[in-house]
Amino acid sequence: MARRLRVLMILVAGLALVGTGFGFAGAQAEETADEDGSADSEAGVRRLANLNPAEQLAEGRRIQEGGDQLSRRVTAMLDEARQDRDIIRVTCLNDKLTQINANLRTLTTRLDNLEAAVQSQDSDRGGHEFTVITVLDQKLGLLEREAGQCIGEDIFETGATTVTTEIEDGAPTIDPAVLPDVPRAPVEDFIPPAASGTS
């Protein structure tokens, strides 16, 4: 009887420890989600999923307007880099601007499709188009961050430099600019080859 009671107590203690571990892991996961901002983005996705077709269309137009503003800002940054003749930053910003404008063209097409779906009351097609628009919005946000991280060639400038040459003791003293005289190899009893039979 005492043995069964002891085994039962050990099982209860073990389950309590496992439960505590799961609770700790769950708290860490929630904390990590809050730090990454993924909890906020998840709430944003839920909010967007609950929009009616007219609200989706308005949200799509807002995303397009934000994309147009982003394109203008990156264009201004590119012009500034060109004036500074900073080829590294020009190359980086030009790449980001090209991607932004390509995504904006796709966004415009999808927004037209969403508008047609809303007018024809095709909720399935409208939902699909709106999902694509939200993905393009995320891509534009990523490109905005990447454009802000484009570095210029000034990061590689080291300023005035000096070169110091130290010659260790015991190093050869031969001047590599002066070629030594090479004695001619002795050739004794040189016999020219026989004339060929065709000559």
Residue pairs with C-beta under 8 A, 6 or more apart in sequence:
30 39
33 39
33 42
45 134
48 56
48 59
48 130
48 134
51 59
51 130
53 117
53 118
53 121
53 123
53 126
54 118
56 114
56 118
56 126
56 127
56 130
57 111
57 114
57 115
57 118
59 130
59 133
60 107
60 110
60 111
60 114
60 130
60 133
61 111
63 107
63 133
63 134
63 136
63 137
63 140
64 104
64 107
64 108
64 111
66 137
66 140
67 100
67 103
67 104
67 107
67 136
67 137
67 140
68 104
70 100
70 140
70 143
70 144
71 97
71 100
71 101
71 104
74 93
74 96
74 97
74 100
74 144
74 147
75 97
77 93
77 147
77 150
78 90
78 93
78 94
78 97
81 89
81 90
81 93
81 150
81 152
82 90
84 152
86 152
86 153
86 154
87 153
88 151
88 152
88 153
88 156
89 150
89 151
89 152
89 153
92 147
92 150
92 151
93 147
93 150
96 143
96 146
96 147
96 150
97 147
99 143
100 140
100 143
100 144
100 147
103 136
103 139
103 140
103 143
104 140
106 136
107 133
107 136
107 137
107 140
110 129
110 132
110 133
110 136
111 129
111 133
113 125
113 129
114 126
114 129
114 130
114 133
117 123
117 125
117 126
117 129
118 126
